[in-house]
Amino acid sequence: MSGQQLSRRELPPTPVATLDELIEVARRFGRDPEFSRGGGGNASAKVDGVLYIKPSGVRLATLTAGDLVPLDMAPLLALLHAGGPASDDATGDPEREAAGVAGDPVMRTAMAARLADAGGLRPSVELLFHAFLPDRFVLHTHPIDINAVTCGSDGAALAARLFGDQALWVPYVDPGLPLARAIVEARRAYVERTGRPAPAITLMQNHGIIVGANTAAEIDDRSLWLLETVRAAMARAAAAAPAPPATDVVPASMDPVRARTLVDVIAPSLRGLLASGEMLPVITFDDAPLAASFTATPAGRGVVLGGPLTPDQIVYAGSWPLLLDVPADVAPDDVPALLRERLAEHVAAHGTPIIVVVPGLGLFATGGTWDQADTARHVYRDALRVAQGALCLGGVRALADAERTFIEAWEAEAYRRGVAAGAAGIGRVTGKVALVTGAAQGFGLAIAADLVAQGGHVVLADLNAALAESNARDLEARHGPGRASAIAMNVMDEQSVADGLHATVVRYGGLDLLVSNAGVLRAGGVTSQPLAEFDLVTNVNYRGYFLGVRFAAPIMARQHRARPDHWSDIIEINSKSGLTGSSRNSAYAGSKFGGIGLTQSFALELVGDGIKVNAICPGNFFDGPLWADPENGLFVQYLREAKVPGAKTVDDVRHFYEARVPMGRGCTPADVLVALYYLVAQRYETGQALPVTGGQVMLS
């Protein structure tokens, strides 16, 4: 679609230097969590009657010049200065707002004023005050400490004491056209009262700040001055405050063992209870002092129950968190029933929560992806910090019911939330949380990478933590924040495995798929192999599988009890050597035969908990490090052990084993993945050992 089709004006040449300066300042503030979270905040620049503005839902931190929407300012200013009260022709009627762009004159005018296609994205709904303010650059953010003033119970008076005439106060008004007109009126009144131009800083009650400037350096200076002024006031207030009453003292920390157990019980239960479809949500946990200790005080409880402070809090974290008290005399096993009861009451009163606060323990945040859940976690923790700061400065003001319900129903905010969340994607394991052991390289890495590509959130567990971490970061870069993570895990060590599964629950809330892939092979005859090598193979391949299931199964079972139609999967990457003996390889074959015995036994034991347990028995992965490592791979080992008669070189050994496969080649990760996705998708098989051997092993 051409610019001429979008507006009567023709887009002038791109002002590269100005837009580069805008992008630099937007990204810098967008990457600073003190000023911006999620898709909140906005930035714009004006050049020759054109407003270049960030689209709704796009993050300041990742803004590019190509994202900016160019708008003809003339129709925007005409709408802003049109006669009649804003509520008569713009906003204030939730049913009308729900109609979307067609029912909103701001968006209708803005879409008509576009000078270039924006790839389907809308300009920010707050574009009118960006167009009106005289400064070349306008930056709108939601700073945590400064919002302690805007969300104060007597914010206007506090702002006047702190900032004097250097900042303009605008009482809370619904966003969109009403807010823009309120800013126009406040600036007019200031000029009339003082005879001076209105200041470049605007404080919006229960919302955030607007800083205008003609250079990026001025944006920096004004923002920093605001922040330093507020922090100095907080320091003075804290120093002058009397000792709090005994009832307000932060309680002692919860016993760490009980806290860990409660997290492992609550998070998987929440995943099941909060699921709205086949997919369980991601739940991420936060035990920072604000989340755990502050919420356990009377003041903190009042904040949790008092309603949201800002529109951003409503958009990303919801209006009403669930406050779940877990008395000290309640056993962890009894908590899911308590959670189910309290959640049902909360849903009836306020709808499904995004945040669950457990005083003394911390908060749980939910989302369709880890990125959404993590944004909700940060936004809500920021709200707690805003409230704590406001209390320090005199008191906190939550949004009034009418203000809150407008945001809840406003179509523009629903759109912003949807764009910021992004597409959930469609894949074979979309929405599932998986843990793959031995995932730093080889089969494990290939499996983990494909699970991420197919929509999963995947934990790469490996003794080589550095390599696993590097690969996880690469997967995140390709597929999105939080889609992959890494943990150090020694599958032979009980505590290491327990810690790894707990870390998975803290980050993602539960587990849907355990791929027990970690394995080692040491070839050797029964009369010559050192006992240490036999023990190593047995401990990694057999004991490691057992320990993984021991700590994964309770997590999966809690999800199933909360959501009985949800099933989880445990898949052991076994071997063809688990189906037929292997000469001079008894340690490996024995561990793999034992693994199939475990698989069948686990399947019988865990089916009642909604867990399918199966094994995949791949043929030889000749190109992986197990076989091809030049120093200790199986080709080298088998040559050294004279396992292949007449073999003189590694290539001789390889050709020998390739010739034994009817299909003439080794197994690949792609072959194993086909089997894995089949086992996850099917609903009527458990306890099976599925050969993927190219015909080398045929079951009868």
SULQUIKA-V233010 format. One line per field, one symbol per residue. phi: phi as a letter, one per 30 degrees, with the letter a starting at -180 (. if undefined). burial: + if it has 24 or more other C-alpha atoms within 12 Angstrom, else -. A space follows every 50 residues. Layout:
BEGIN
phi: ???
burial: ???
END
This chain:
BEGIN
phi: .dddddaddcddeddedddddddddddddddcddcabhcdiababcbhic ccbdddiddedcdbddddcdbddeddddddcddjdeddbbbjcedddddi edcbddddddddddcadciidddedcddddddddddcbccbbdddddddd cddbddddddddchddbccbedbedjdededddedddddddddcicdddd cbccehblbbbcacbdddeedddddeddddddddddddddddddeedcdd ddddeeddddddddcdddddeddcdcadddddbccbceeedcdddddedd dddecdjdcbeddddcbidbddccdcedcddedcdedddedddddddddb jddccbcceickbcccadbddddddeeddddddddeddddddcklccddd eddddddecddddddddddddiddibadbeidcbbcdicdaieddddedd dddcjdcbcccaddddddddddddddddbkeidbbbbdbcddcddddddd dddddddbjlacbccdceabbbdlddccdddddedddddddcdddedede cdedddddddddbddcccbcbcdcadddcbdbdhbdddddddeddddded deeddcddcibcbbbccdddcdcddeccedcbddeddddddhdceidcbd ddddddddddcediaddbeddddeddddddddcbbbicccdbbiidbbdb
burial: -----++-+-+--+---++++++++++++++-+++++++++++++++-++ +++++++++++++++-+++++++++++-+++----++--+++++--+--+ +--+++++++++++++++--++++++++++++++++++++++++++++++ ++++++-++--++-++++++++++++++++++++-++--+-------+++ ++++++++++++++++--++-++--++-+++-++---------------+ ---+---++++++++++++++++++---+++++++++++++++++++-++ ++++++++++++++++++++++++++-----+--++++++-++--+---- -++++++++++++++++++++++++++++++++++++++++++++++++- --++++++++++++++++++++-+---+++++++++++++++++++++++ +++++++++++++-+-+++-++++++--++++++++++++++----++++ +++++++++++++++++++++++++--------+++++++++++++++++ ++++++++++++++-+++++++++++++++-+-+++++++++++++++++ -++--+++++++++++++++++++++++----+++++++++-++-----+ --++-+++--+---+++++++++-+++-++-----+++++++++-++---
END
